[in-house]
Amino acid sequence: MSHRPNPKGLQVVEGLKAAMLEAVQRFFDEHLQTSPEAKAPIVADRPLQLATAALLIEMTRADREIKTDEIDAVTRAVERTLGLSAEQTLHLVRLAEEEVKVSGSFREFARLIDERYTLEQKRRIVLLLWKVAYADAVLAGHEEYLVRKIANLIHLPLADFAAAKIRARDEFR
């Protein structure tokens, strides 16, 4: 007995994807018009900004306990790294939280970053992931595993992975 996909189910999924993409584009059009005096972001590409924020949100969920210190670290990282205002940051973090809930996997975000970030940008992302992991003063095994997994998915050399961990730990102290 073969299993055939349900055409109606596929149409619903495709419709949801299209609606989500429209919502993301509308959000960026309405809220993320970066001012000319804002500092240069790590990346100006909107889907990459969302992917970056989503990976940072994933980091807060790694130990199954989202803490205020971690959310604050994500907010600071998004605002400073992406060169956004406080309001733009809040909107992007909220959108990233929704995207993480809907996607169910960080692999798509990591794939996008792997394909389009430079090595230096990848180093910066892994450093930010480590900073979020250290934000609550406890480095849980799940957090370390997630940073390692993402670093592998974005093809960051092990030496850069280790250097980012040491730097984040030293900056936290």
Stockholm file with secondary structure:
# STOCKHOLM 1.0

chainA/1-173         MSHRPNPKGLQVVEGLKAAMLEAVQRFFDEHLQTSPEAKAPIVADRPLQLATAALLIEMTRADREIKTDEIDAVTRAVERTLGLSAEQTLHLVRLAEEEVKVSGSFREFARLIDERYTLEQKRRIVLLLWKVAYADAVLAGHEEYLVRKIANLIHLPLADFAAAKIRARDEFR
#=GR chainA/1-173 SS CCCCCCHHHHHHHHHHHHHHHHHHHHHHHHHCCCCTTSCCCSCCCHHHHHHHHHHHHHHHHTTSCCCHHHHHHHHHHHHHHHTCCHHHHHHHHHHHHHHHHHHCCSHHHHHHHHHHCCHHHHHHHHHHHHHHHHTTSCCCHHHHHHHHHHHHHTTCCHHHHHHHHHHHHHHHC
#=GC SS_cons         CCCCCCHHHHHHHHHHHHHHHHHHHHHHHHHCCCCTTSCCCSCCCHHHHHHHHHHHHHHHHTTSCCCHHHHHHHHHHHHHHHTCCHHHHHHHHHHHHHHHHHHCCSHHHHHHHHHHCCHHHHHHHHHHHHHHHHTTSCCCHHHHHHHHHHHHHTTCCHHHHHHHHHHHHHHHC
//
